[in-house]
Amino acid sequence: MPLYDQVELLCQAILAQGKQKAEEIVKEAVEQAERLAADEEARSREALRRAGEELRSQALLTARNRVDRAALESKRRIAEAKEALLGEIFKLGMEHLQAFRSGADYQEWLRQRLIKARQELTGKGLHLKANPEEARWLTDELLTEVGQATGSRLELELDAEVPAGGFIAVQEDGRMRLDQTFKGIINRQRERLRTELARKLWESP
């Protein structure tokens, strides 16, 4: 057989073997690719499952945080609404007290408060400070009457800085004072009144 023919046959053999090998390689590659694809799909499913769990966990955490924030916001708004309502009640109460000044009993109330102030503050006399509006009730006649009844001297100073309704009594030496204005009385009782109002408004019977 000529060398050419031998080389041709060799080439053909190499090609044949190469083709077979190539087919084996391709087949192996396909099989490997299929295995890799299957493995990757399995990993992907697992990754997705984990991701789903993480996403669900994150979603649950986010939802819980939102619920907590909503609950806090709700509590804040409820607290603000309650505070606003209490403020309105105190405002209404003050309006009623101011209206009381127009009634026939107001001057008698002032008389009793003057006597109380004289009993609590020592000294020979009292210095009274009141809003100018109070001059119509804290008359010279009333001050003289109470002064005679208590054996003391009462002096009145009108001061626009003092809240309307009632008066402030100052001990003669200035060391003690007693706020008998509506505002002062309410402020001293504010916490007790708030507690009582809150109990009546919001606690279950």
PAKOL-854073 format. One line per 8 residues: their letters; for each residue x, y, z of N, C-alpha, C, O, CB. Coordinates in steps of 0.02 Angstrom, whole numbers, plus 50000, padded with zeros to 5 digits. Each point is the difference from the previous one (the first is absolute). Last residue first. Glycine has a CB too. Layout:
a = X:Y:Z:X:Y:Z:X:Y:Z:X:Y:Z:X:Y:Z  ...
end
This chain:
psewlkra = 46696:52494:54211:49962:50002:50064:50006:49935:50037:49972:49992:50054:49948:50088:49895  50274:50018:49888:49939:49960:49997:49964:50003:50066:50033:50000:50052:50018:49924:49862  50105:50280:50000:50003:49936:50034:49934:49964:49995:49947:50031:50003:50140:50013:50075  49946:50179:49831:50029:49944:49961:50005:49934:50036:50009:49948:49967:50052:50137:49975  49840:50133:50142:49991:50001:49927:50020:49934:49967:49968:49978:49952:50053:50144:50051  50001:49921:50235:49930:50002:49982:49989:49994:49924:49950:49973:49977:50030:50097:50125  50241:49939:49984:49965:49940:50026:49928:49998:49979:49975:49948:49980:50101:50051:50117  50051:50192:49851:50021:49943:49959:49965:49936:50022:49979:49960:49959:50132:50095:50024
letrlrer = 49855:50139:50147:49967:50005:49935:50017:49941:49955:49956:49972:49966:50047:50153:50044  50106:49891:50197:49929:49987:50010:49962:50002:49934:49958:49957:49987:50050:50091:50129  50220:50010:49883:49992:49929:50017:49927:49982:50006:49978:49948:49975:50132:50054:50084  49941:50224:49909:50016:49961:49940:49989:49926:50012:49970:49965:49959:50114:50122:50006  49897:50058:50218:49942:50006:49956:50011:49960:49936:49954:49968:49974:50022:50146:50073  50201:49900:50105:49946:49961:50030:49938:50001:49954:49967:49949:49991:50076:50077:50124  50138:50106:49820:50017:49929:49994:49945:49956:50029:49982:49949:49971:50138:50080:50035  49854:50212:50012:49999:49974:49931:50013:49925:49996:49962:49965:49967:50077:50146:49996
qrniigkf = 49945:50061:50224:49959:49940:49999:50004:49963:49932:49967:49949:49990:49957:50105:50094  50189:50152:49957:50018:49959:50058:49964:49933:50000:50024:49951:50027:49997:50153:50037  49928:50056:49769:50067:49973:49990:50021:49956:50058:50033:49949:49990:49997:50151:49942  49764:50018:50081:49997:49945:49951:50068:49967:49992:50005:49939:49997:49901:50119:49944  50084:50134:50193:49965:49944:50033:49997:49939:49954:50012:49944:50021:49919:50138:50045  50159:50118:49846:50044:49971:50051:49968:49940:50034:50033:49949:50012:50017:50163:50006  49821:50011:49828:50054:49966:49965:50047:49965:50051:50020:49943:49989:49974:50141:49917  49832:50054:50175:49973:49939:49971:50056:49959:49968:50003:49939:50009:49887:50119:49970
tqdlrmrg = 50189:50094:50218:49968:50012:49935:49973:49934:49974:50022:49946:50021:50056:50150:49955  50049:49950:50231:49929:49983:50003:49965:50019:49935:49939:50008:49999:50063:50008:50125  50255:49946:49995:49967:50014:49936:49928:49975:50004:49987:49940:50000:50123:50051:49937  50079:50092:50249:49949:49949:49987:49962:50021:49938:49966:50051:49998:50024:49919:50126  50265:50079:50014:49943:50023:49960:49953:49941:49988:50020:49942:50000:50050:50148:49945  50163:50008:50214:49954:49948:49979:49943:50031:49960:49982:50058:50008:50047:49872:50092  50150:50205:49980:50034:49935:49999:49955:49943:49976:50025:49949:49976:50047:50091:50118  49887:50209:49949:50015:49977:49932:50031:49931:49995:50018:49978:49945:49997:50139:50029
deqvaifg = 49891:50018:50217:50073:50004:49992:50023:49974:49931:50059:50000:49985:49953:49986:50139  49755:50008:49932:50023:50069:50010:50075:50008:49990:50022:50050:49973:49884:49967:50106  49964:49791:49788:50012:50014:50070:50033:50069:50007:50035:50023:49956:49977:49854:50069  49827:50061:49770:50071:50000:50018:50007:50019:50073:49971:50050:50023:50063:49979:49859  49772:49874:49923:50012:50030:50066:50073:49993:50018:50028:49945:49995:49853:50030:50041  49957:50030:49730:50060:49972:50031:50012:50038:50065:50004:50061:50001:50047:49907:49886  49709:49978:49963:50053:50047:50019:50061:49961:50025:49997:49940:50009:49917:50149:50021  49832:49880:49810:50037:49988:50062:50054:50053:50012:49997:50054:49972:49979:49825:50016
gapveadl = 49950:50118:49778:49966:49949:50041:50041:49987:50062:50051:49966:49997:49898:49982:49901  50178:50137:49885:49934:50019:50024:49968:49943:50038:50008:49941:49982:49979:50138:49921  50284:49951:50084:49942:49974:49963:49935:50023:50030:49994:50008:50061:50074:49892:49908  50159:50246:50042:49966:49949:50040:49940:49975:49961:49961:50040:49974:50078:50012:50135  50091:50127:49811:50036:49937:49991:49968:49943:50039:50013:49941:49986:50091:50124:49996  49825:50167:50031:49974:49966:49940:50035:49934:49987:49974:49959:49962:49998:50152:49991  49982:50021:50283:50056:49983:49955:49973:49960:49942:49972:49946:50009:50111:50054:50088  49851:50152:50146:49975:49973:49937:50058:49992:49951:50040:50045:49989:49848:50011:50030
elelrsgt = 50088:49943:50261:50038:50027:49943:49973:49967:49936:49997:49939:49995:50107:50080:50077  49817:50016:50208:49990:49972:49932:50042:50038:49949:50000:50061:49997:49884:49904:50034  50104:49974:50254:50015:50050:49949:49996:49968:49931:50026:49945:49990:50048:50119:50091  49848:49895:50196:50004:49973:49932:50011:50057:49950:49962:50049:49998:49962:49855:50034  50101:50030:50250:49996:50053:49951:50010:49970:49930:50049:49965:49988:49993:50121:50096  49853:49804:50160:50059:50011:49957:49987:50057:49952:49944:50025:49993:50087:49854:50017  49819:49985:50147:50048:50042:50037:50063:50013:49960:50055:49999:50028:49899:49955:50078  49837:49929:49832:50061:49961:50013:50052:50040:50038:50053:49974:50017:49924:49962:49879
aqgvetll = 49810:50157:50040:49982:49933:50025:50062:49960:50020:49996:49957:50044:49903:50045:49883  50126:50211:49971:49972:50007:50068:49984:49932:50031:50011:49989:50059:49941:50122:49908  50122:49894:49809:50053:50024:50044:49976:50006:50072:50036:49981:50047:50016:50080:49857  49793:49887:49927:50042:49942:50016:50056:50020:50047:50018:49962:50045:49955:49987:49843  49889:50226:50037:49960:49951:50038:50042:49940:50021:49999:49980:50058:49898:50055:49879  50198:50126:49921:49992:50027:50067:49963:49951:50045:50017:49989:50058:49983:50127:49896  50020:49834:49818:50066:49995:50033:49996:50024:50072:50031:49972:50045:50025:50044:49844  49751:50006:49976:50014:49929:50014:50066:49993:50037:50005:49960:50047:49931:50006:49851
edtlwrae = 50003:50250:50031:49953:49976:50051:50015:49928:50020:50000:49982:50059:49913:50097:49896  50204:50020:49865:50025:50024:50064:49956:49975:50057:50025:49982:50053:50022:50121:49891  49950:49744:49841:49986:50070:50016:50031:50020:50067:50019:49957:50041:49873:50035:49894  50110:49815:49881:50043:50011:50058:49995:50074:50020:50049:50038:49993:50030:49867:49971  49796:50036:49851:49979:49953:50053:50042:50009:50064:49974:49995:50055:49989:49924:49856  50073:50209:49890:49928:50006:50009:49975:49953:50055:49945:50010:50026:50044:50021:49854  50240:49970:50044:49985:50058:50043:49925:50007:50013:49981:50027:50052:50119:50031:49902  50020:49780:49902:49974:49978:50065:49980:50058:50045:49971:49990:50053:50101:49910:49937
epnaklhl = 50033:50119:49790:49930:49981:49994:49968:49983:50067:49939:50003:50008:50085:49956:49878  50213:50089:50089:49957:50059:50005:49925:49983:49994:49959:50037:50026:50134:50029:49927  50072:49749:50145:49989:50029:49935:49954:50061:50007:49954:49999:50041:50062:49888:49902  50130:50047:50269:49944:49974:49960:49998:50036:49933:50024:50055:49992:49911:49917:50113  50198:49994:50157:50011:50018:49931:49945:49968:49958:49986:49940:50008:50141:50071:50009  49927:50060:50260:49962:49963:49950:50017:50026:49931:50004:50061:49988:49903:49917:50094  50194:50009:50184:50004:50040:49939:49967:49957:49945:50021:49944:49987:50087:50118:50049  49862:49942:50246:50010:49964:49937:50004:50050:49943:49963:50049:49997:49977:49849:50048
gkgtleqr = 50107:50100:50246:49960:50019:49942:50017:49958:49939:50046:49959:50001:49948:50156:50044  50102:49857:50176:49944:50042:50017:49956:50017:49940:49942:50020:50009:50127:50026:50082  50075:49719:49938:50011:50072:49995:49937:50039:50015:49946:49972:50009:50142:50007:49907  49940:49762:49968:50010:50036:50063:50012:50075:49988:50008:50022:49944:50038:49872:50108  49810:49910:49806:50059:50043:49997:50004:50042:50064:49951:50030:50022:50042:49974:49852  49827:49842:50095:50060:49962:49981:50064:50042:50000:50055:49973:50009:49871:49955:49923  49853:50162:50116:50014:49947:50049:50066:49964:49985:50034:49977:50046:49842:50008:49970  50039:50179:49834:50022:50033:50063:50017:49948:50052:50045:50011:50041:49882:50087:49933
akilrqrl = 49984:49827:49823:50068:50025:49990:50026:50033:50064:50058:49992:50018:49917:50027:49859  49802:49909:50122:50045:49942:49998:50073:50023:49993:50044:49975:50035:49865:49954:49913  49923:50233:50037:50005:49976:50069:50049:49941:50003:50041:49996:50046:49840:50041:49977  50068:50044:49765:50039:50050:50037:50010:49979:50073:50055:50007:50027:49900:50083:49897  49906:49780:49940:50070:49991:49981:50045:50051:50035:50057:49984:50017:49906:49971:49871  49803:50061:50140:50024:49939:50032:50074:49988:49984:50037:49976:50043:49847:49976:49951  50011:50229:49898:50002:50012:50072:50029:49940:50037:50044:50007:50042:49857:50069:49949  50055:49904:49779:50060:50040:50012:50008:50014:50075:50056:49997:50027:49932:50056:49859
weqydags = 49817:49839:50046:50057:49955:49991:50065:50037:50014:50045:49973:50033:49892:49960:49881  49869:50192:50081:50003:49960:50062:50058:49951:49997:50033:49987:50050:49842:50024:49964  50080:50114:49795:50030:50043:50052:50004:49963:50067:50047:50010:50038:49909:50092:49903  49940:49787:49875:50072:50009:49991:50031:50042:50055:50054:49984:50025:49928:50007:49853  49779:49943:50080:50039:49967:50052:50075:50014:49996:50038:49980:50045:49876:49932:49955  49912:50164:49841:49991:50033:50065:50045:49972:50054:50013:50033:50050:49870:49991:49918  50190:49964:49767:49944:49980:50044:50001:50035:50067:50048:50034:50018:49954:49856:49925  50164:50122:49875:49941:50042:49986:49941:49984:50045:49949:50035:49999:50089:49973:49884
rfaqlhem = 50168:49870:50121:50013:50067:50024:49941:50047:49990:49992:50050:50034:50129:49932:49942  49889:49794:49938:49979:50003:50070:50010:50070:50029:49965:50019:50047:50065:49860:49966  50049:50064:49771:49929:50016:49999:49973:50007:50072:49953:50038:50012:50034:49902:49877  50233:49986:50082:49995:50072:49983:49927:50022:49999:49984:50056:50019:50122:49935:49913  49934:49783:50102:50021:50039:50058:49995:50075:49986:49978:50038:50042:50099:49868:49991  49880:49947:49791:49946:49998:50048:50018:50040:50063:49957:50034:50029:50009:49853:49927  50198:50089:49881:49947:50044:49975:49941:50001:50048:49969:50052:50011:50067:49924:49871  50140:49876:50162:50020:50068:50014:49947:50050:49976:49988:50050:50033:50132:49915:49958
glkfiegl = 49847:49808:49959:49994:50011:50072:50018:50072:50019:49967:50031:50041:50058:49849:49978  50009:50051:49760:49928:50009:50013:49988:50013:50075:49958:50041:50018:50015:49883:49885  50246:50026:50033:49981:50064:49972:49926:50015:50014:49982:50056:50019:50105:49931:49891  49995:49803:50149:50026:50051:50046:49982:50070:49975:49983:50044:50039:50112:49880:49992  49847:49899:49830:49960:49997:50061:50023:50053:50050:49960:50034:50031:50022:49842:49951  50139:50097:49819:49935:50032:49987:49957:50000:50062:49963:50048:50013:50044:49916:49868  50198:49924:50130:50011:50072:49993:49935:50037:49989:49989:50054:50028:50124:49924:49927  49883:49790:50045:50009:50025:50068:50011:50075:49999:49974:50036:50043:50074:49853:49992
laekaeai = 49941:50007:49758:49934:49999:50032:50004:50026:50072:49958:50039:50022:50009:49864:49906  50233:50072:49951:49960:50056:49972:49932:50003:50033:49975:50054:50015:50085:49934:49875  50077:49832:50165:50027:50062:50028:49961:50060:49976:49986:50047:50039:50127:49900:49966  49832:49846:49905:49979:50003:50070:50025:50065:50032:49964:50032:50038:50039:49842:49970  50066:50083:49773:49928:50013:50002:49975:50006:50072:49959:50044:50015:50027:49895:49876  50238:49999:50075:49990:50070:49982:49926:50019:50002:49982:50055:50022:50120:49939:49906  49953:49782:50109:50023:50041:50056:49990:50074:49986:49979:50038:50043:50105:49874:49985  49869:49939:49799:49949:49993:50053:50019:50043:50060:49958:50034:50029:50017:49848:49932
rrkselaa = 50178:50106:49864:49942:50040:49981:49945:49996:50052:49966:50049:50013:50062:49931:49867  50164:49888:50152:50018:50071:50004:49939:50044:49983:49987:50050:50034:50132:49921:49934  49859:49797:50010:50003:50019:50071:50015:50074:50007:49972:50034:50042:50065:49850:49988  49970:50029:49754:49931:50000:50025:49998:50022:50073:49958:50040:50020:50012:49868:49898  50238:50062:49985:49969:50060:49973:49928:50006:50024:49976:50054:50017:50098:49939:49881  50042:49813:50158:50028:50058:50036:49968:50065:49977:49984:50043:50040:50124:49895:49973  49832:49867:49873:49974:49998:50068:50025:50059:50041:49962:50031:50037:50032:49844:49956  50090:50097:49791:49930:50021:49996:49969:50001:50070:49962:50045:50017:50028:49907:49867
rdvrnrat = 50226:49965:50095:50000:50072:49989:49928:50027:49998:49986:50053:50027:50122:49937:49909  49917:49780:50080:50024:50032:50062:49999:50076:49993:49979:50036:50045:50093:49864:49979  49876:49974:49786:49946:49994:50049:50020:50035:50065:49960:50035:50031:50004:49855:49918  50198:50097:49885:49947:50046:49980:49942:49999:50050:49972:50052:50017:50060:49932:49863  50142:49863:50149:50023:50068:50015:49947:50051:49983:49989:50049:50037:50129:49916:49941  49839:49815:49965:49997:50008:50073:50022:50070:50020:49971:50032:50044:50052:49845:49971  49994:50063:49758:49930:50007:50020:49993:50012:50075:49960:50041:50022:50007:49884:49883  50246:50031:50011:49977:50065:49977:49928:50012:50022:49982:50054:50024:50096:49940:49878
llaqsrle = 50011:49797:50140:50032:50049:50043:49977:50070:49982:49986:50041:50043:50114:49884:49969  49827:49900:49853:49968:49996:50066:50029:50052:50047:49964:50032:50038:50016:49846:49944  50118:50102:49808:49933:50028:49993:49964:50000:50067:49966:50048:50019:50029:49912:49862  50213:49939:50108:50007:50072:49995:49932:50033:49995:49988:50053:50030:50123:49932:49914  49892:49785:50054:50021:50024:50065:50007:50075:50001:49978:50034:50046:50081:49858:49974  49894:50008:49777:49942:49995:50044:50017:50026:50069:49961:50035:50032:49998:49867:49902  50215:50087:49914:49953:50053:49981:49938:49998:50043:49975:50052:50021:50067:49942:49862  50113:49838:50148:50028:50063:50023:49953:50058:49984:49989:50045:50040:50126:49909:49945
egarrlae = 49825:49838:49935:49995:50001:50072:50026:50065:50029:49970:50031:50044:50042:49845:49957  50012:50093:49771:49930:50007:50016:49990:50003:50075:49961:50041:50025:50008:49900:49871  50243:50012:50025:49984:50070:49987:49927:50014:50018:49984:50052:50029:50103:49953:49880  49984:49776:50100:50029:50038:50054:49983:50074:49994:49983:50034:50048:50110:49883:49959  49834:49949:49821:49965:49982:50061:50027:50039:50059:49962:50027:50040:50017:49859:49914  50130:50138:49842:49935:50033:49999:49961:49985:50063:49966:50044:50027:50034:49951:49849  50200:49893:50096:50014:50071:50011:49935:50040:50002:49990:50044:50041:50122:49944:49902  49872:49788:50003:50017:50007:50070:50013:50073:50018:49979:50026:50051:50069:49858:49948
rsraeeda = 49911:50065:49777:49939:49990:50039:50014:50008:50074:49960:50030:50037:49997:49892:49875  50227:50088:49947:49958:50058:49991:49936:49994:50040:49978:50048:50033:50069:49968:49853  50097:49803:50108:50028:50053:50041:49957:50063:49996:49988:50035:50049:50127:49917:49934  49827:49871:49879:49987:49982:50069:50026:50054:50047:49967:50019:50048:50040:49859:49921  50037:50148:49806:49928:50009:50012:49983:49984:50072:49961:50035:50032:50016:49938:49849  50240:49987:50049:49988:50071:50005:49927:50015:50014:49983:50045:50039:50112:49975:49884  49968:49759:50037:50027:50023:50065:49985:50074:50010:49981:50021:50054:50110:49892:49939  49849:49997:49802:49957:49972:50053:50024:50024:50068:49960:50019:50043:50015:49880:49885
alreaqev = 50155:50159:49890:49936:50036:49997:49954:49977:50055:49966:50039:50033:50047:49975:49843  50189:49874:50097:50011:50067:50027:49935:50040:50002:49986:50036:50048:50132:49961:49909  49876:49795:49942:50009:49992:50072:50009:50069:50034:49971:50015:50052:50081:49871:49928  49934:50112:49789:49936:49983:50028:50004:49991:50075:49957:50021:50038:50011:49924:49854  50228:50090:49992:49961:50061:50000:49931:49987:50030:49973:50041:50037:50089:49999:49861  50077:49778:50071:50026:50042:50054:49959:50065:50005:49985:50025:50055:50131:49925:49929  49835:49908:49840:49980:49969:50062:50022:50042:50060:49963:50010:50048:50045:49877:49897  50061:50184:49845:49927:50008:50006:49977:49971:50066:49960:50031:50037:50026:49964:49839
aekvieea = 50236:49974:50071:49987:50071:50016:49926:50013:50009:49978:50036:50045:50124:49996:49890  49967:49757:49994:50019:50010:50071:49985:50072:50021:49977:50014:50056:50113:49898:49933  49875:50038:49787:49952:49964:50041:50013:50011:50074:49955:50012:50040:50033:49903:49868  50165:50175:49943:49937:50036:49997:49948:49968:50044:49964:50032:50039:50062:50004:49844  50176:49853:50093:50009:50062:50039:49935:50040:50003:49980:50026:50052:50142:49976:49914  49881:49809:49900:50003:49980:50070:50007:50062:50046:49968:50007:50052:50084:49882:49914  49958:50144:49804:49932:49981:50018:49996:49980:50074:49952:50016:50035:50026:49947:49846  50231:50082:50031:49962:50062:50005:49929:49985:50021:49970:50036:50041:50102:50017:49871
kqkgqali = 50066:49768:50042:50019:50032:50064:49960:50064:50011:49978:50016:50055:50138:49935:49935  49854:49941:49809:49973:49960:50053:50015:50031:50068:49957:50004:50045:50055:49893:49883  50083:50204:49888:49927:50009:49998:49967:49962:50056:49955:50025:50034:50050:49991:49842  50223:49956:50095:49986:50067:50027:49925:50014:50002:49974:50030:50047:50135:50010:49910  49967:49763:49944:50009:49997:50072:49982:50067:50033:49969:50004:50052:50121:49909:49933  49907:50081:49785:49947:49957:50025:50004:49996:50076:49950:50006:50036:50052:49928:49857  50166:50183:49999:49937:50037:49997:49943:49959:50028:49958:50025:50037:50083:50036:49863  50164:49834:50081:50004:50052:50052:49935:50040:50002:49972:50015:50053:50153:49993:49932
aqcllevq = 49895:49837:49848:49994:49966:50064:50001:50050:50057:49961:49997:50048:50095:49901:49903  49982:50180:49832:49930:49980:50007:49988:49966:50067:49949:50011:50032:50043:49976:49843  50226:50066:50072:49961:50061:50012:49926:49984:50010:49967:50026:50044:50115:50040:49888  50055:49761:50008:50017:50021:50068:49959:50063:50018:49972:50007:50055:50144:49943:49934  49870:49971:49793:49964:49956:50045:50012:50020:50073:49954:49998:50042:50055:49909:49874  50110:50210:49925:49928:50016:49993:49960:49957:50047:49955:50024:50034:50061:50009:49847  50211:49924:50105:49988:50063:50035:49927:50018:49999:49971:50023:50049:50144:50016:49922  49950:49778:49905:50006:49986:50071:49986:50062:50042:49966:49998:50051:50119:49912:49922
dylpm = 49920:50109:49793:49941:49964:50022:50002:49985:50074:49949:50003:50035:50041:49947:49851  50197:50148:50021:49944:50047:49997:49938:49968:50026:49963:50028:50041:50088:50030:49862  50140:49814:50068:50002:50040:50061:49941:50049:50004:49972:50013:50052:50154:49977:49949  49840:49784:49859:50042:50060:49998:49996:50039:50065:49951:49995:50038:50032:50010:49838  49992:49728:50109:49956:50060:50000:50046:50061:50000:50045:50006:50041:49859:49934:50022
end
